[in-house]
């Protein structure tokens, strides 16, 4: 389920009652909710770049010491 947060909600730092109920219902029914427009895309781009760097480090690691439950070829995020 995706809830698109409005510009007004972002400015007010408060989600509407309708959107809040949709989010709660989604978590109860689906186990997750996506709050669209909450995080600026440029910040997501920075996070993505760092995750790609970390991925490269893990995949190319010559040492066999890996994070717990890490399976080569299975990338968990």
N, CA, C, O and CB atoms as a CASP TS submission, in Angstrom:
PFRMAT TS
TARGET T0000
AUTHOR 0000-0000-0000
METHOD Language model
MODEL 1
PARENT N/A
ATOM      1  N   UNK     1       0.856  -1.180   0.000  1.00  0.00           N
ATOM      2  CA  UNK     1       0.000   0.000   0.000  1.00  0.00           C
ATOM      3  C   UNK     1       0.888   1.225   0.000  1.00  0.00           C
ATOM      4  O   UNK     1       1.892   1.281   0.710  1.00  0.00           O
ATOM      5  CB  UNK     1      -0.966   0.008   1.221  1.00  0.00           C
ATOM      6  N   UNK     2       0.515   2.191  -0.792  1.00  0.00           N
ATOM      7  CA  UNK     2       1.270   3.432  -0.887  1.00  0.00           C
ATOM      8  C   UNK     2       0.367   4.583  -0.465  1.00  0.00           C
ATOM      9  O   UNK     2      -0.762   4.708  -0.939  1.00  0.00           O
ATOM     10  CB  UNK     2       1.818   3.649  -2.327  1.00  0.00           C
ATOM     11  N   UNK     3       0.877   5.423   0.431  1.00  0.00           N
ATOM     12  CA  UNK     3       0.175   6.635   0.851  1.00  0.00           C
ATOM     13  C   UNK     3       1.026   7.812   0.390  1.00  0.00           C
ATOM     14  O   UNK     3       2.180   7.942   0.798  1.00  0.00           O
ATOM     15  CB  UNK     3      -0.071   6.666   2.421  1.00  0.00           C
ATOM     16  N   UNK     4       0.464   8.666  -0.452  1.00  0.00           N
ATOM     17  CA  UNK     4       1.186   9.830  -0.941  1.00  0.00           C
ATOM     18  C   UNK     4       0.950  10.996   0.002  1.00  0.00           C
ATOM     19  O   UNK     4      -0.158  11.523   0.099  1.00  0.00           O
ATOM     20  CB  UNK     4       0.752  10.190  -2.380  1.00  0.00           C
ATOM     21  N   UNK     5       2.006  11.387   0.692  1.00  0.00           N
ATOM     22  CA  UNK     5       1.929  12.478   1.662  1.00  0.00           C
ATOM     23  C   UNK     5       1.938  13.798   0.898  1.00  0.00           C
ATOM     24  O   UNK     5       2.778  14.010   0.023  1.00  0.00           O
ATOM     25  CB  UNK     5       3.111  12.414   2.690  1.00  0.00           C
ATOM     26  N   UNK     6       1.006  14.677   1.230  1.00  0.00           N
ATOM     27  CA  UNK     6       0.867  15.947   0.514  1.00  0.00           C
ATOM     28  C   UNK     6       1.913  16.960   0.970  1.00  0.00           C
ATOM     29  O   UNK     6       2.527  16.810   2.027  1.00  0.00           O
ATOM     30  CB  UNK     6      -0.537  16.519   0.717  1.00  0.00           C
ATOM     31  N   UNK     7       2.100  17.986   0.157  1.00  0.00           N
ATOM     32  CA  UNK     7       3.011  19.078   0.510  1.00  0.00           C
ATOM     33  C   UNK     7       2.569  19.736   1.804  1.00  0.00           C
ATOM     34  O   UNK     7       3.400  20.069   2.649  1.00  0.00           O
ATOM     35  CB  UNK     7       3.079  20.121  -0.619  1.00  0.00           C
ATOM     36  N   UNK     8       1.269  19.924   1.962  1.00  0.00           N
ATOM     37  CA  UNK     8       0.734  20.528   3.192  1.00  0.00           C
ATOM     38  C   UNK     8       1.085  19.682   4.417  1.00  0.00           C
ATOM     39  O   UNK     8       1.474  20.216   5.456  1.00  0.00           O
ATOM     40  CB  UNK     8      -0.798  20.695   3.088  1.00  0.00           C
ATOM     41  N   UNK     9       0.947  18.370   4.293  1.00  0.00           N
ATOM     42  CA  UNK     9       1.286  17.477   5.407  1.00  0.00           C
ATOM     43  C   UNK     9       2.775  17.571   5.741  1.00  0.00           C
ATOM     44  O   UNK     9       3.158  17.559   6.911  1.00  0.00           O
ATOM     45  CB  UNK     9       0.907  16.018   5.067  1.00  0.00           C
ATOM     46  N   UNK    10       3.611  17.666   4.704  1.00  0.00           N
ATOM     47  CA  UNK    10       5.050  17.792   4.933  1.00  0.00           C
ATOM     48  C   UNK    10       5.388  19.096   5.645  1.00  0.00           C
ATOM     49  O   UNK    10       6.185  19.109   6.583  1.00  0.00           O
ATOM     50  CB  UNK    10       5.807  17.711   3.610  1.00  0.00           C
ATOM     51  N   UNK    11       4.781  20.189   5.198  1.00  0.00           N
ATOM     52  CA  UNK    11       5.030  21.501   5.811  1.00  0.00           C
ATOM     53  C   UNK    11       4.564  21.516   7.258  1.00  0.00           C
ATOM     54  O   UNK    11       5.239  22.064   8.129  1.00  0.00           O
ATOM     55  CB  UNK    11       4.321  22.614   5.018  1.00  0.00           C
ATOM     56  N   UNK    12       3.407  20.912   7.513  1.00  0.00           N
ATOM     57  CA  UNK    12       2.840  20.878   8.868  1.00  0.00           C
ATOM     58  C   UNK    12       3.492  19.823   9.764  1.00  0.00           C
ATOM     59  O   UNK    12       3.261  19.798  10.973  1.00  0.00           O
ATOM     60  CB  UNK    12       1.349  20.619   8.793  1.00  0.00           C
ATOM     61  N   UNK    13       4.311  18.952   9.161  1.00  0.00           N
ATOM     62  CA  UNK    13       4.919  17.830   9.902  1.00  0.00           C
ATOM     63  C   UNK    13       3.853  16.973  10.574  1.00  0.00           C
ATOM     64  O   UNK    13       4.037  16.484  11.689  1.00  0.00           O
ATOM     65  CB  UNK    13       5.911  18.355  10.960  1.00  0.00           C
ATOM     66  N   UNK    14       2.732  16.801   9.872  1.00  0.00           N
ATOM     67  CA  UNK    14       1.632  16.009  10.426  1.00  0.00           C
ATOM     68  C   UNK    14       0.852  15.377   9.279  1.00  0.00           C
ATOM     69  O   UNK    14       0.443  16.053   8.335  1.00  0.00           O
ATOM     70  CB  UNK    14       0.696  16.887  11.315  1.00  0.00           C
ATOM     71  N   UNK    15       0.659  14.070   9.384  1.00  0.00           N
ATOM     72  CA  UNK    15      -0.100  13.339   8.381  1.00  0.00           C
ATOM     73  C   UNK    15      -1.593  13.461   8.711  1.00  0.00           C
ATOM     74  O   UNK    15      -1.980  13.495   9.879  1.00  0.00           O
ATOM     75  CB  UNK    15       0.346  11.840   8.322  1.00  0.00           C
ATOM     76  N   UNK    16      -2.417  13.524   7.669  1.00  0.00           N
ATOM     77  CA  UNK    16      -3.858  13.652   7.881  1.00  0.00           C
ATOM     78  C   UNK    16      -4.414  12.396   8.547  1.00  0.00           C
ATOM     79  O   UNK    16      -3.816  11.322   8.475  1.00  0.00           O
ATOM     80  CB  UNK    16      -4.581  13.912   6.545  1.00  0.00           C
ATOM     81  N   UNK    17      -5.557  12.546   9.190  1.00  0.00           N
ATOM     82  CA  UNK    17      -6.203  11.397   9.842  1.00  0.00           C
ATOM     83  C   UNK    17      -6.517  10.304   8.824  1.00  0.00           C
ATOM     84  O   UNK    17      -6.373   9.116   9.115  1.00  0.00           O
ATOM     85  CB  UNK    17      -7.497  11.839  10.563  1.00  0.00           C
ATOM     86  N   UNK    18      -6.950  10.713   7.621  1.00  0.00           N
ATOM     87  CA  UNK    18      -7.277   9.744   6.571  1.00  0.00           C
ATOM     88  C   UNK    18      -6.033   8.963   6.149  1.00  0.00           C
ATOM     89  O   UNK    18      -6.067   7.737   6.044  1.00  0.00           O
ATOM     90  CB  UNK    18      -7.896  10.458   5.351  1.00  0.00           C
ATOM     91  N   UNK    19      -4.944   9.679   5.910  1.00  0.00           N
ATOM     92  CA  UNK    19      -3.702   9.011   5.523  1.00  0.00           C
ATOM     93  C   UNK    19      -3.158   8.142   6.652  1.00  0.00           C
ATOM     94  O   UNK    19      -2.625   7.060   6.407  1.00  0.00           O
ATOM     95  CB  UNK    19      -2.656  10.043   5.110  1.00  0.00           C
ATOM     96  N   UNK    20      -3.293   8.615   7.881  1.00  0.00           N
ATOM     97  CA  UNK    20      -2.846   7.824   9.028  1.00  0.00           C
ATOM     98  C   UNK    20      -3.620   6.510   9.100  1.00  0.00           C
ATOM     99  O   UNK    20      -3.034   5.449   9.314  1.00  0.00           O
ATOM    100  CB  UNK    20      -3.018   8.622  10.339  1.00  0.00           C
ATOM    101  N   UNK    21      -4.924   6.585   8.922  1.00  0.00           N
ATOM    102  CA  UNK    21      -5.742   5.373   8.976  1.00  0.00           C
ATOM    103  C   UNK    21      -5.389   4.420   7.836  1.00  0.00           C
ATOM    104  O   UNK    21      -5.326   3.206   8.032  1.00  0.00           O
ATOM    105  CB  UNK    21      -7.233   5.733   8.920  1.00  0.00           C
ATOM    106  N   UNK    22      -5.159   4.975   6.639  1.00  0.00           N
ATOM    107  CA  UNK    22      -4.746   4.138   5.507  1.00  0.00           C
ATOM    108  C   UNK    22      -3.428   3.425   5.815  1.00  0.00           C
ATOM    109  O   UNK    22      -3.267   2.244   5.510  1.00  0.00           O
ATOM    110  CB  UNK    22      -4.604   4.992   4.226  1.00  0.00           C
ATOM    111  N   UNK    23      -2.491   4.153   6.420  1.00  0.00           N
ATOM    112  CA  UNK    23      -1.188   3.576   6.759  1.00  0.00           C
ATOM    113  C   UNK    23      -1.330   2.467   7.797  1.00  0.00           C
ATOM    114  O   UNK    23      -0.739   1.397   7.652  1.00  0.00           O
ATOM    115  CB  UNK    23      -0.241   4.664   7.280  1.00  0.00           C
ATOM    116  N   UNK    24      -2.109   2.722   8.834  1.00  0.00           N
ATOM    117  CA  UNK    24      -2.323   1.719   9.889  1.00  0.00           C
ATOM    118  C   UNK    24      -3.002   0.479   9.309  1.00  0.00           C
ATOM    119  O   UNK    24      -2.598  -0.648   9.594  1.00  0.00           O
ATOM    120  CB  UNK    24      -3.179   2.310  11.044  1.00  0.00           C
ATOM    121  N   UNK    25      -4.028   0.695   8.501  1.00  0.00           N
ATOM    122  CA  UNK    25      -4.727  -0.437   7.874  1.00  0.00           C
ATOM    123  C   UNK    25      -3.769  -1.249   7.000  1.00  0.00           C
ATOM    124  O   UNK    25      -3.808  -2.479   7.005  1.00  0.00           O
ATOM    125  CB  UNK    25      -5.921   0.064   7.029  1.00  0.00           C
ATOM    126  N   UNK    26      -2.918  -0.559   6.258  1.00  0.00           N
ATOM    127  CA  UNK    26      -1.965  -1.243   5.395  1.00  0.00           C
ATOM    128  C   UNK    26      -0.995  -2.095   6.202  1.00  0.00           C
ATOM    129  O   UNK    26      -0.692  -3.225   5.818  1.00  0.00           O
ATOM    130  CB  UNK    26      -1.199  -0.235   4.554  1.00  0.00           C
ATOM    131  N   UNK    27      -0.511  -1.565   7.309  1.00  0.00           N
ATOM    132  CA  UNK    27       0.405  -2.335   8.153  1.00  0.00           C
ATOM    133  C   UNK    27      -0.299  -3.563   8.720  1.00  0.00           C
ATOM    134  O   UNK    27       0.275  -4.651   8.765  1.00  0.00           O
ATOM    135  CB  UNK    27       0.957  -1.458   9.298  1.00  0.00           C
ATOM    136  N   UNK    28      -1.536  -3.385   9.149  1.00  0.00           N
ATOM    137  CA  UNK    28      -2.289  -4.530   9.685  1.00  0.00           C
ATOM    138  C   UNK    28      -2.567  -5.584   8.613  1.00  0.00           C
ATOM    139  O   UNK    28      -2.472  -6.782   8.879  1.00  0.00           O
ATOM    140  CB  UNK    28      -3.610  -4.053  10.292  1.00  0.00           C
ATOM    141  N   UNK    29      -2.910  -5.140   7.408  1.00  0.00           N
ATOM    142  CA  UNK    29      -3.307  -6.066   6.343  1.00  0.00           C
ATOM    143  C   UNK    29      -2.136  -6.618   5.535  1.00  0.00           C
ATOM    144  O   UNK    29      -2.111  -7.800   5.194  1.00  0.00           O
ATOM    145  CB  UNK    29      -4.260  -5.378   5.415  1.00  0.00           C
ATOM    146  N   UNK    30      -1.164  -5.753   5.231  1.00  0.00           N
ATOM    147  CA  UNK    30      -0.077  -6.136   4.327  1.00  0.00           C
ATOM    148  C   UNK    30       1.276  -6.270   5.021  1.00  0.00           C
ATOM    149  O   UNK    30       2.201  -6.875   4.479  1.00  0.00           O
ATOM    150  CB  UNK    30       0.034  -5.129   3.222  1.00  0.00           C
ATOM    151  N   UNK    31       1.386  -5.705   6.217  1.00  0.00           N
ATOM    152  CA  UNK    31       2.650  -5.767   6.940  1.00  0.00           C
ATOM    153  C   UNK    31       3.601  -4.634   6.631  1.00  0.00           C
ATOM    154  O   UNK    31       4.698  -4.581   7.188  1.00  0.00           O
ATOM    155  CB  UNK    31       3.321  -7.043   6.649  1.00  0.00           C
ATOM    156  N   UNK    32       3.207  -3.724   5.753  1.00  0.00           N
ATOM    157  CA  UNK    32       4.066  -2.586   5.417  1.00  0.00           C
ATOM    158  C   UNK    32       3.228  -1.450   4.842  1.00  0.00           C
ATOM    159  O   UNK    32       2.064  -1.629   4.484  1.00  0.00           O
ATOM    160  CB  UNK    32       5.165  -3.005   4.412  1.00  0.00           C
ATOM    161  N   UNK    33       3.848  -0.284   4.765  1.00  0.00           N
ATOM    162  CA  UNK    33       3.254   0.855   4.075  1.00  0.00           C
ATOM    163  C   UNK    33       4.395   1.680   3.494  1.00  0.00           C
ATOM    164  O   UNK    33       5.454   1.808   4.109  1.00  0.00           O
ATOM    165  CB  UNK    33       2.353   1.716   5.040  1.00  0.00           C
ATOM    166  N   UNK    34       4.175   2.236   2.314  1.00  0.00           N
ATOM    167  CA  UNK    34       5.131   3.142   1.691  1.00  0.00           C
ATOM    168  C   UNK    34       4.563   4.545   1.815  1.00  0.00           C
ATOM    169  O   UNK    34       3.477   4.833   1.311  1.00  0.00           O
ATOM    170  CB  UNK    34       5.405   2.761   0.190  1.00  0.00           C
ATOM    171  N   UNK    35       5.308   5.421   2.490  1.00  0.00           N
ATOM    172  CA  UNK    35       4.907   6.821   2.606  1.00  0.00           C
ATOM    173  C   UNK    35       5.661   7.594   1.531  1.00  0.00           C
ATOM    174  O   UNK    35       6.834   7.933   1.692  1.00  0.00           O
ATOM    175  CB  UNK    35       5.199   7.400   4.048  1.00  0.00           C
ATOM    176  N   UNK    36       4.965   7.863   0.437  1.00  0.00           N
ATOM    177  CA  UNK    36       5.593   8.506  -0.711  1.00  0.00           C
ATOM    178  C   UNK    36       5.746  10.008  -0.483  1.00  0.00           C
ATOM    179  O   UNK    36       4.870  10.651   0.096  1.00  0.00           O
ATOM    180  CB  UNK    36       4.776   8.244  -1.980  1.00  0.00           C
ATOM    181  N   UNK    37       6.864  10.555  -0.943  1.00  0.00           N
ATOM    182  CA  UNK    37       7.196  11.982  -0.883  1.00  0.00           C
ATOM    183  C   UNK    37       7.696  12.435   0.481  1.00  0.00           C
ATOM    184  O   UNK    37       7.794  13.638   0.720  1.00  0.00           O
ATOM    185  CB  UNK    37       5.996  12.796  -1.258  1.00  0.00           C
ATOM    186  N   UNK    38       8.015  11.515   1.380  1.00  0.00           N
ATOM    187  CA  UNK    38       8.468  11.905   2.719  1.00  0.00           C
ATOM    188  C   UNK    38       9.961  12.214   2.720  1.00  0.00           C
ATOM    189  O   UNK    38      10.391  13.190   3.335  1.00  0.00           O
ATOM    190  CB  UNK    38       8.158  10.795   3.738  1.00  0.00           C
ATOM    191  N   UNK    39      10.747  11.398   2.044  1.00  0.00           N
ATOM    192  CA  UNK    39      12.200  11.598   1.993  1.00  0.00           C
ATOM    193  C   UNK    39      12.552  12.199   0.637  1.00  0.00           C
ATOM    194  O   UNK    39      12.191  11.637  -0.397  1.00  0.00           O
ATOM    195  CB  UNK    39      12.974  10.250   2.228  1.00  0.00           C
ATOM    196  N   UNK    40      13.253  13.337   0.623  1.00  0.00           N
ATOM    197  CA  UNK    40      13.638  13.953  -0.656  1.00  0.00           C
ATOM    198  C   UNK    40      14.503  12.995  -1.489  1.00  0.00           C
ATOM    199  O   UNK    40      15.341  12.274  -0.948  1.00  0.00           O
ATOM    200  CB  UNK    40      14.401  15.278  -0.407  1.00  0.00           C
ATOM    201  N   UNK    41      14.288  12.998  -2.805  1.00  0.00           N
ATOM    202  CA  UNK    41      14.991  12.065  -3.686  1.00  0.00           C
ATOM    203  C   UNK    41      16.503  12.229  -3.632  1.00  0.00           C
ATOM    204  O   UNK    41      17.228  11.241  -3.747  1.00  0.00           O
ATOM    205  CB  UNK    41      14.518  12.245  -5.104  1.00  0.00           C
ATOM    206  N   UNK    42      16.997  13.456  -3.460  1.00  0.00           N
ATOM    207  CA  UNK    42      18.456  13.632  -3.430  1.00  0.00           C
ATOM    208  C   UNK    42      19.071  12.911  -2.227  1.00  0.00           C
ATOM    209  O   UNK    42      20.213  12.458  -2.303  1.00  0.00           O
ATOM    210  CB  UNK    42      18.816  15.133  -3.389  1.00  0.00           C
ATOM    211  N   UNK    43      18.342  12.800  -1.136  1.00  0.00           N
ATOM    212  CA  UNK    43      18.847  12.054   0.022  1.00  0.00           C
ATOM    213  C   UNK    43      18.813  10.552  -0.247  1.00  0.00           C
ATOM    214  O   UNK    43      19.692   9.818   0.204  1.00  0.00           O
ATOM    215  CB  UNK    43      18.021  12.386   1.282  1.00  0.00           C
ATOM    216  N   UNK    44      17.809  10.102  -0.972  1.00  0.00           N
ATOM    217  CA  UNK    44      17.750   8.689  -1.356  1.00  0.00           C
ATOM    218  C   UNK    44      18.889   8.342  -2.311  1.00  0.00           C
ATOM    219  O   UNK    44      19.442   7.244  -2.250  1.00  0.00           O
ATOM    220  CB  UNK    44      16.392   8.361  -2.008  1.00  0.00           C
ATOM    221  N   UNK    45      19.239   9.280  -3.193  1.00  0.00           N
ATOM    222  CA  UNK    45      20.358   9.057  -4.111  1.00  0.00           C
ATOM    223  C   UNK    45      21.666   8.882  -3.345  1.00  0.00           C
ATOM    224  O   UNK    45      22.487   8.040  -3.707  1.00  0.00           O
ATOM    225  CB  UNK    45      20.479  10.226  -5.102  1.00  0.00           C
ATOM    226  N   UNK    46      21.866   9.672  -2.287  1.00  0.00           N
ATOM    227  CA  UNK    46      23.065   9.555  -1.452  1.00  0.00           C
ATOM    228  C   UNK    46      23.085   8.189  -0.770  1.00  0.00           C
ATOM    229  O   UNK    46      24.118   7.519  -0.746  1.00  0.00           O
ATOM    230  CB  UNK    46      23.116  10.694  -0.393  1.00  0.00           C
ATOM    231  N   UNK    47      21.955   7.781  -0.220  1.00  0.00           N
ATOM    232  CA  UNK    47      21.854   6.477   0.437  1.00  0.00           C
ATOM    233  C   UNK    47      22.123   5.342  -0.550  1.00  0.00           C
ATOM    234  O   UNK    47      22.836   4.390  -0.234  1.00  0.00           O
ATOM    235  CB  UNK    47      20.466   6.305   1.072  1.00  0.00           C
ATOM    236  N   UNK    48      21.551   5.453  -1.739  1.00  0.00           N
ATOM    237  CA  UNK    48      21.750   4.418  -2.765  1.00  0.00           C
ATOM    238  C   UNK    48      23.227   4.284  -3.113  1.00  0.00           C
ATOM    239  O   UNK    48      23.740   3.170  -3.217  1.00  0.00           O
ATOM    240  CB  UNK    48      20.934   4.745  -4.034  1.00  0.00           C
ATOM    241  N   UNK    49      23.908   5.401  -3.291  1.00  0.00           N
ATOM    242  CA  UNK    49      25.326   5.370  -3.633  1.00  0.00           C
ATOM    243  C   UNK    49      26.137   4.672  -2.543  1.00  0.00           C
ATOM    244  O   UNK    49      27.004   3.852  -2.843  1.00  0.00           O
ATOM    245  CB  UNK    49      25.853   6.793  -3.856  1.00  0.00           C
ATOM    246  N   UNK    50      25.860   4.991  -1.291  1.00  0.00           N
ATOM    247  CA  UNK    50      26.573   4.369  -0.174  1.00  0.00           C
ATOM    248  C   UNK    50      26.290   2.865  -0.120  1.00  0.00           C
ATOM    249  O   UNK    50      27.192   2.067   0.137  1.00  0.00           O
ATOM    250  CB  UNK    50      26.172   5.036   1.159  1.00  0.00           C
ATOM    251  N   UNK    51      25.046   2.488  -0.360  1.00  0.00           N
ATOM    252  CA  UNK    51      24.696   1.064  -0.342  1.00  0.00           C
ATOM    253  C   UNK    51      25.403   0.312  -1.469  1.00  0.00           C
ATOM    254  O   UNK    51      25.836  -0.824  -1.277  1.00  0.00           O
ATOM    255  CB  UNK    51      23.170   0.884  -0.463  1.00  0.00           C
ATOM    256  N   UNK    52      25.524   0.939  -2.643  1.00  0.00           N
ATOM    257  CA  UNK    52      26.234   0.305  -3.751  1.00  0.00           C
ATOM    258  C   UNK    52      27.717   0.137  -3.423  1.00  0.00           C
ATOM    259  O   UNK    52      28.326  -0.874  -3.773  1.00  0.00           O
ATOM    260  CB  UNK    52      26.065   1.128  -5.035  1.00  0.00           C
ATOM    261  N   UNK    53      28.295   1.136  -2.747  1.00  0.00           N
ATOM    262  CA  UNK    53      29.694   1.026  -2.318  1.00  0.00           C
ATOM    263  C   UNK    53      29.853  -0.116  -1.317  1.00  0.00           C
ATOM    264  O   UNK    53      30.783  -0.916  -1.424  1.00  0.00           O
ATOM    265  CB  UNK    53      30.181   2.357  -1.695  1.00  0.00           C
ATOM    266  N   UNK    54      28.951  -0.188  -0.353  1.00  0.00           N
ATOM    267  CA  UNK    54      29.004  -1.266   0.638  1.00  0.00           C
ATOM    268  C   UNK    54      28.834  -2.630  -0.028  1.00  0.00           C
ATOM    269  O   UNK    54      29.504  -3.596   0.338  1.00  0.00           O
ATOM    270  CB  UNK    54      27.920  -1.063   1.711  1.00  0.00           C
ATOM    271  N   UNK    55      27.939  -2.700  -0.999  1.00  0.00           N
ATOM    272  CA  UNK    55      27.713  -3.946  -1.723  1.00  0.00           C
ATOM    273  C   UNK    55      28.988  -4.398  -2.417  1.00  0.00           C
ATOM    274  O   UNK    55      29.362  -5.569  -2.345  1.00  0.00           O
ATOM    275  CB  UNK    55      26.581  -3.781  -2.744  1.00  0.00           C
ATOM    276  N   UNK    56      29.649  -3.473  -3.084  1.00  0.00           N
ATOM    277  CA  UNK    56      30.889  -3.811  -3.781  1.00  0.00           C
ATOM    278  C   UNK    56      31.938  -4.326  -2.801  1.00  0.00           C
ATOM    279  O   UNK    56      32.668  -5.269  -3.107  1.00  0.00           O
ATOM    280  CB  UNK    56      31.428  -2.591  -4.542  1.00  0.00           C
ATOM    281  N   UNK    57      32.011  -3.712  -1.633  1.00  0.00           N
ATOM    282  CA  UNK    57      32.951  -4.153  -0.600  1.00  0.00           C
ATOM    283  C   UNK    57      32.643  -5.582  -0.168  1.00  0.00           C
ATOM    284  O   UNK    57      33.550  -6.405  -0.044  1.00  0.00           O
ATOM    285  CB  UNK    57      32.904  -3.209   0.614  1.00  0.00           C
ATOM    286  N   UNK    58      31.378  -5.875   0.058  1.00  0.00           N
ATOM    287  CA  UNK    58      30.990  -7.225   0.488  1.00  0.00           C
ATOM    288  C   UNK    58      31.236  -8.269  -0.597  1.00  0.00           C
ATOM    289  O   UNK    58      31.763  -9.347  -0.325  1.00  0.00           O
ATOM    290  CB  UNK    58      29.523  -7.243   0.889  1.00  0.00           C
ATOM    291  N   UNK    59      30.855  -7.944  -1.812  1.00  0.00           N
ATOM    292  CA  UNK    59      30.964  -8.908  -2.906  1.00  0.00           C
ATOM    293  C   UNK    59      32.428  -9.204  -3.233  1.00  0.00           C
ATOM    294  O   UNK    59      32.775 -10.338  -3.565  1.00  0.00           O
ATOM    295  CB  UNK    59      30.239  -8.383  -4.155  1.00  0.00           C
ATOM    296  N   UNK    60      33.280  -8.194  -3.139  1.00  0.00           N
ATOM    297  CA  UNK    60      34.682  -8.392  -3.513  1.00  0.00           C
ATOM    298  C   UNK    60      35.574  -8.763  -2.334  1.00  0.00           C
ATOM    299  O   UNK    60      36.791  -8.853  -2.495  1.00  0.00           O
ATOM    300  CB  UNK    60      35.213  -7.146  -4.164  1.00  0.00           C
ATOM    301  N   UNK    61      35.009  -8.976  -1.171  1.00  0.00           N
ATOM    302  CA  UNK    61      35.803  -9.297   0.018  1.00  0.00           C
ATOM    303  C   UNK    61      36.576 -10.590  -0.190  1.00  0.00           C
ATOM    304  O   UNK    61      36.011 -11.622  -0.554  1.00  0.00           O
ATOM    305  CB  UNK    61      34.901  -9.411   1.259  1.00  0.00           C
ATOM    306  N   UNK    62      37.871 -10.513   0.048  1.00  0.00           N
ATOM    307  CA  UNK    62      38.710 -11.700  -0.076  1.00  0.00           C
ATOM    308  C   UNK    62      38.660 -12.521   1.202  1.00  0.00           C
ATOM    309  O   UNK    62      38.875 -13.733   1.184  1.00  0.00           O
ATOM    310  CB  UNK    62      40.156 -11.309  -0.401  1.00  0.00           C
ATOM    311  N   UNK    63      38.377 -11.855   2.302  1.00  0.00           N
ATOM    312  CA  UNK    63      38.263 -12.559   3.573  1.00  0.00           C
ATOM    313  C   UNK    63      36.943 -13.314   3.606  1.00  0.00           C
ATOM    314  O   UNK    63      35.971 -12.921   2.961  1.00  0.00           O
ATOM    315  CB  UNK    63      38.366 -11.575   4.768  1.00  0.00           C
ATOM    316  N   UNK    64      36.924 -14.362   4.338  1.00  0.00           N
ATOM    317  CA  UNK    64      35.708 -15.160   4.443  1.00  0.00           C
ATOM    318  C   UNK    64      34.837 -14.715   5.611  1.00  0.00           C
ATOM    319  O   UNK    64      33.798 -15.318   5.881  1.00  0.00           O
ATOM    320  CB  UNK    64      36.060 -16.629   4.591  1.00  0.00           C
ATOM    321  N   UNK    65      35.256 -13.668   6.299  1.00  0.00           N
ATOM    322  CA  UNK    65      34.471 -13.156   7.425  1.00  0.00           C
ATOM    323  C   UNK    65      33.369 -12.274   6.855  1.00  0.00           C
ATOM    324  O   UNK    65      33.638 -11.193   6.330  1.00  0.00           O
ATOM    325  CB  UNK    65      35.370 -12.358   8.448  1.00  0.00           C
ATOM    326  N   UNK    66      32.159 -12.729   6.957  1.00  0.00           N
ATOM    327  CA  UNK    66      31.005 -12.006   6.424  1.00  0.00           C
ATOM    328  C   UNK    66      30.013 -11.759   7.546  1.00  0.00           C
ATOM    329  O   UNK    66      30.072 -12.403   8.594  1.00  0.00           O
ATOM    330  CB  UNK    66      30.337 -12.792   5.262  1.00  0.00           C
ATOM    331  N   UNK    67      29.106 -10.826   7.323  1.00  0.00           N
ATOM    332  CA  UNK    67      28.057 -10.608   8.324  1.00  0.00           C
ATOM    333  C   UNK    67      27.275 -11.898   8.576  1.00  0.00           C
ATOM    334  O   UNK    67      27.186 -12.763   7.704  1.00  0.00           O
ATOM    335  CB  UNK    67      27.099  -9.484   7.869  1.00  0.00           C
ATOM    336  N   UNK    68      26.725 -12.009   9.752  1.00  0.00           N
ATOM    337  CA  UNK    68      25.928 -13.182  10.110  1.00  0.00           C
ATOM    338  C   UNK    68      24.808 -13.367   9.088  1.00  0.00           C
ATOM    339  O   UNK    68      24.162 -12.400   8.686  1.00  0.00           O
ATOM    340  CB  UNK    68      25.344 -13.040  11.545  1.00  0.00           C
ATOM    341  N   UNK    69      24.586 -14.591   8.678  1.00  0.00           N
ATOM    342  CA  UNK    69      23.530 -14.975   7.725  1.00  0.00           C
ATOM    343  C   UNK    69      23.771 -14.462   6.308  1.00  0.00           C
ATOM    344  O   UNK    69      22.863 -14.514   5.479  1.00  0.00           O
ATOM    345  CB  UNK    69      22.199 -14.466   8.212  1.00  0.00           C
ATOM    346  N   UNK    70      24.976 -13.967   6.012  1.00  0.00           N
ATOM    347  CA  UNK    70      25.256 -13.490   4.660  1.00  0.00           C
ATOM    348  C   UNK    70      25.502 -14.684   3.755  1.00  0.00           C
ATOM    349  O   UNK    70      26.336 -15.538   4.058  1.00  0.00           O
ATOM    350  CB  UNK    70      26.474 -12.529   4.644  1.00  0.00           C
ATOM    351  N   UNK    71      24.787 -14.746   2.661  1.00  0.00           N
ATOM    352  CA  UNK    71      24.966 -15.802   1.670  1.00  0.00           C
ATOM    353  C   UNK    71      25.418 -15.129   0.384  1.00  0.00           C
ATOM    354  O   UNK    71      24.720 -14.266  -0.149  1.00  0.00           O
ATOM    355  CB  UNK    71      23.643 -16.638   1.453  1.00  0.00           C
ATOM    356  N   UNK    72      26.583 -15.519  -0.113  1.00  0.00           N
ATOM    357  CA  UNK    72      27.115 -14.895  -1.322  1.00  0.00           C
ATOM    358  C   UNK    72      26.082 -14.994  -2.447  1.00  0.00           C
ATOM    359  O   UNK    72      25.551 -16.069  -2.726  1.00  0.00           O
ATOM    360  CB  UNK    72      28.453 -15.564  -1.746  1.00  0.00           C
ATOM    361  N   UNK    73      25.811 -13.875  -3.075  1.00  0.00           N
ATOM    362  CA  UNK    73      24.817 -13.822  -4.135  1.00  0.00           C
ATOM    363  C   UNK    73      23.436 -13.399  -3.658  1.00  0.00           C
ATOM    364  O   UNK    73      22.579 -13.046  -4.468  1.00  0.00           O
ATOM    365  CB  UNK    73      24.723 -15.150  -4.793  1.00  0.00           C
ATOM    366  N   UNK    74      23.219 -13.432  -2.369  1.00  0.00           N
ATOM    367  CA  UNK    74      21.944 -12.992  -1.791  1.00  0.00           C
ATOM    368  C   UNK    74      22.193 -11.659  -1.097  1.00  0.00           C
ATOM    369  O   UNK    74      22.837 -11.612  -0.049  1.00  0.00           O
ATOM    370  CB  UNK    74      21.356 -14.062  -0.784  1.00  0.00           C
ATOM    371  N   UNK    75      21.698 -10.605  -1.662  1.00  0.00           N
ATOM    372  CA  UNK    75      21.916  -9.280  -1.101  1.00  0.00           C
ATOM    373  C   UNK    75      20.663  -8.861  -0.348  1.00  0.00           C
ATOM    374  O   UNK    75      19.583  -8.738  -0.926  1.00  0.00           O
ATOM    375  CB  UNK    75      22.272  -8.248  -2.211  1.00  0.00           C
ATOM    376  N   UNK    76      20.824  -8.648   0.940  1.00  0.00           N
ATOM    377  CA  UNK    76      19.701  -8.249   1.793  1.00  0.00           C
ATOM    378  C   UNK    76      19.820  -6.773   2.119  1.00  0.00           C
ATOM    379  O   UNK    76      20.898  -6.282   2.454  1.00  0.00           O
ATOM    380  CB  UNK    76      19.655  -9.093   3.095  1.00  0.00           C
ATOM    381  N   UNK    77      18.707  -6.077   2.017  1.00  0.00           N
ATOM    382  CA  UNK    77      18.718  -4.648   2.328  1.00  0.00           C
ATOM    383  C   UNK    77      17.570  -4.329   3.229  1.00  0.00           C
ATOM    384  O   UNK    77      17.392  -3.174   3.617  1.00  0.00           O
ATOM    385  CB  UNK    77      18.652  -3.795   1.060  1.00  0.00           C
TER
END
